[in-house]
C-alpha cells in the first residue's frame, strides 16, 4: 500500500514538472516570436530595402529621395565618407498607403 502511494506521488510530481516545462516552452516561443517581429520592422530602411519592398529599382528609389518625392535623410554607413539615403518606417508606410509626394 505504501509503495503505490509513493509511485502515485512520483507520477504527480512528474506531471507537474511536465506542465511547468510546457508553460516555460510556450513563454520562450512567445518571446522568440516577438524578437523575430521586432527584427522584421526596422526603424530605417536603405534604398535597396525599400526598392525590394515596393518592387521598384534601387535607382528609382534613390531618385525619389533626390527629388524630394519621399522624406529621406542621408546617413553615414560606416563604409567611408559617402552617405546613403535612409527612409524611416513611417515614411515607407506612408508611401505604401498614400503614394509619392508631389513635385
ChimeraX attribute file (.defattr): number of C-alpha atoms within 10 A of each C-alpha:
attribute: neighborCount
match mode: 1-to-1
recipient: residues
	/A:1	5
	/A:2	7
	/A:3	8
	/A:4	9
	/A:5	10
	/A:6	11
	/A:7	11
	/A:8	12
	/A:9	12
	/A:10	12
	/A:11	12
	/A:12	12
	/A:13	12
	/A:14	12
	/A:15	12
	/A:16	12
	/A:17	12
	/A:18	12
	/A:19	12
	/A:20	12
	/A:21	12
	/A:22	12
	/A:23	12
	/A:24	12
	/A:25	12
	/A:26	12
	/A:27	12
	/A:28	12
	/A:29	12
	/A:30	12
	/A:31	12
	/A:32	12
	/A:33	12
	/A:34	12
	/A:35	11
	/A:36	11
	/A:37	11
	/A:38	11
	/A:39	10
	/A:40	9
	/A:41	10
	/A:42	10
	/A:43	12
	/A:44	18
	/A:45	19
	/A:46	20
	/A:47	24
	/A:48	18
	/A:49	15
	/A:50	21
	/A:51	17
	/A:52	13
	/A:53	12
	/A:54	14
	/A:55	9
	/A:56	13
	/A:57	13
	/A:58	17
	/A:59	12
	/A:60	13
	/A:61	23
	/A:62	22
	/A:63	13
	/A:64	18
	/A:65	19
	/A:66	14
	/A:67	13
	/A:68	14
	/A:69	17
	/A:70	23
	/A:71	20
	/A:72	22
	/A:73	14
	/A:74	13
	/A:75	13
	/A:76	12
	/A:77	13
	/A:78	9
	/A:79	8
	/A:80	7
	/A:81	8
	/A:82	10
	/A:83	13
	/A:84	17
	/A:85	20
	/A:86	23
	/A:87	23
	/A:88	18
	/A:89	15
	/A:90	12
	/A:91	17
	/A:92	20
	/A:93	11
	/A:94	15
	/A:95	16
	/A:96	12
	/A:97	9
	/A:98	10
	/A:99	12
	/A:100	15
	/A:101	13
	/A:102	8
	/A:103	8
